[in-house]
Amino acid sequence: MRQPEPEPQSFDRVLSSMCTEPHPDARAAAERFLATNPGDPATYDAVAELEARAVEGLAALAAHPTPADAAGYVTSGGTEANVQAVRSARNRHGGSDGSRGGSGGARSERDVNVVAPASAHFSFTKAAALLDVELRTVPLDDDYRADAEAVAAAVDDATALVVGVAGSTEYGRVDPISELAAIAEEAGARFHVDAAWGGFVLPFTDRDWSFADAPVDTLTIDPHKFGQAPVPAGGLLAREDAALDALAVETPYLESRSQATLTGTRSGAGVAGAVAAMDALWPDGYREAAERAADNAEWLAGELAARGYDVVEPELPLVAADVPESEFQALRDAGWKVSRTGSGELRVVCMPHVTRAALRAFLDDLDGIRR
Ligand SMILES: Cc1ncc(COP(=O)(O)O)c(C=O)c1O
């Protein structure tokens, strides 16, 4: 018997996701490039050209000194970009020429460490396990940002990478990027900024986060989050080609000679969607989306505080509030896709699809539950 056509969820009640409804141009472009593979650029040359445009666009957003020459690629997501940043730093650490190649040097991988704030995304835990490096997580300050003193105390000459987060997953915080970069430089480590979620909002703020603000070596910035591109479209950028060269392996059966990506065959849909989204939205559309999201987050934080909840003031458009478990569950039962931080606060990510009307309906339901 023929089954009914499966339908994806609607975004109407999705308040916890860091992805959003793709821009219509991006959706159409993704569909057009569905059967292409940028992992084999000599065969799929049209999508390979598009990927160069995607990297240039992302590099412009992240204020790379020479966007047209920036190194990088469209990853499967922020996880792959972060794993690759750790891998690149590990491979480059400690060699006499600044690089010791992919297979490791005299000391074991475990002797190499990565220093990241406790707010770093769990993709760094995966990276450390996969790459067999030690992950040193350091405490946050009392506003959920990396504590620079704790980072300085944690680095040593085996530190290959220091990580700063620009738009943290749980509270939307931006770490003191310039201070962390200086600590990394002093320690002889590379510096990575994880702006997977924040990267399409931060250009419209006064925060330090980009290649222009600090000596950033690598940076994660995901079109499939605030960039309004379809999944899968993450982004890894590097200041220098050497960061990607340290990832490259030879590709004997392909016409191209080497490959720096983690996956082999990968989605041309992600690449095309990312380019189309940036063509349609950079900069004015992204500015408008960022401003609307910031207004919504401020408004929601105020409304929750007025109801007596402890609210973590939003820095980027993400609101966390201490809502009792029973109310949280009742909201989930009412169909609201909300999630909690590690400490149990309800978190609402004000993505572009989250309208003021949706937030009003959410608060109406919350008020009904409290009665
Ligand atoms: C700051 C940050 N980095 C990395 C990631 C991982 O991204 P992905 O889920 O696309 O792999 C996320 C996901 O939300 C994130 O918030």
The ligand as a Gaussian input file, in Angstrom:
#p B3LYP/6-31G(d) Opt

LIG

0 1
 C       29.145000      27.166000      18.415000
 C       28.877000      25.893000      17.677000
 N       29.894000      25.244000      17.099000
 C       29.711000      24.099000      16.411000
 C       28.465000      23.542000      16.291000
 C       28.288000      22.237000      15.537000
 O       27.669000      22.487000      14.322000
 P       26.977000      21.301000      13.479000
 O       25.804000      20.853000      14.297000
 O       26.597000      22.015000      12.206000
 O       27.967000      20.250000      13.269000
 C       27.372000      24.186000      16.879000
 C       26.025000      23.609000      16.758000
 O       25.053000      24.137000      17.206000
 C       27.577000      25.391000      17.600000
 O       26.580000      26.031000      18.197000

